[in-house]
């Protein structure tokens, strides 16, 4: 199944290139971080209506993620085994420099017919940066650095003799050749929920990912971003994180959620919560990622339970359409047992969504 309308909602899934699955729980997860598993998952996803896959970037172990495959090379490996899925490679300014990222992605675009995108992660895990000897600016400055990073790679891709004088990056008459095969298809994603993240998105990013939340809270973010983007003469699309538990009955779906939380790895959840507070509650407005998250929310890395895509196919489809109505363009999905649940979603939930979309027209 493929998306046929430019206004149709897009769907992405978290690539489990990091061990431990998408919940910090000792519950069984029939999800594996190996390459072979991920190839089968990518092929299953593109057959079941998914448009994008998002690789994760981690440099150190922790919170159940003891092993991590590097994101850019892993993204390319998945692209080699698929035909139309677009893979979004996560990169961290600091460990990556704009010239390196621009060149990597330009090459991959030539090798994959333009199916590569990038997710610029400003950083939330100070211990990771300390461990590898990277600078750790305060919260808003990390977004300032990311904005310079995005301005740099876009400039490198678009122009010859690119020059840029920023606080973090400087270029002088730099020309990249070959440029991307299809520059317009190298979309730039970013994450965040803070004012600094929204302001950055309204100026430079093609896509804005936010943590899971209620429809009303997501609408507040979208309205703010799109108002600012309009003033900047810019357009930005919105993706929302959601952990999806689709079952034949609501009782079954809620039982799965209850079990995930019941078997949560308490020590790992608490450690993750402590590490991530700097990225949320420490913002000036106290409104960034995880600023208002509870223990149960932290069990799923990016507040995926808050989006409430938990229930029957019909319930989930209706809730996804409610998100679309407030301006969401993409659902970034996590699952407990990835391959089988991606297939279930494609067969039982996505057709309902497409039917509801038709009825709206």
Secondary structure, DSSP 8 states (H G I E B T S, - for coil): -----TTS-EEEEE---BTTTTBSB-S------SHHHHHHHHHHHHHTT--EEE----SS-BTTB--B--HHHHHHHHHTT-SS-EEEEEEEBTTB-HHHHHHHHHHHHHHTTT-EEEEEE----HHHHHHTT-----HHHHHHHHHHHHHHHHHHHH-SSEEEE-SS-EEEEE--SS--TTGGG--EEEE--SHHHHHHHHHT-SEEEE----HHHHHHHHHHHHHHHHHTT---EEEEEEE-EE-SSHHHHHHHHHHHHHTB-HHHHHHHHHHHGGGTTTSTTS-STTTT--HHHHTBTT-GGGG--EE-HHHHHHHHHHHHHTT--EEEEE-SSHHHHHHHIIIIIHHHHHHHHHHH-
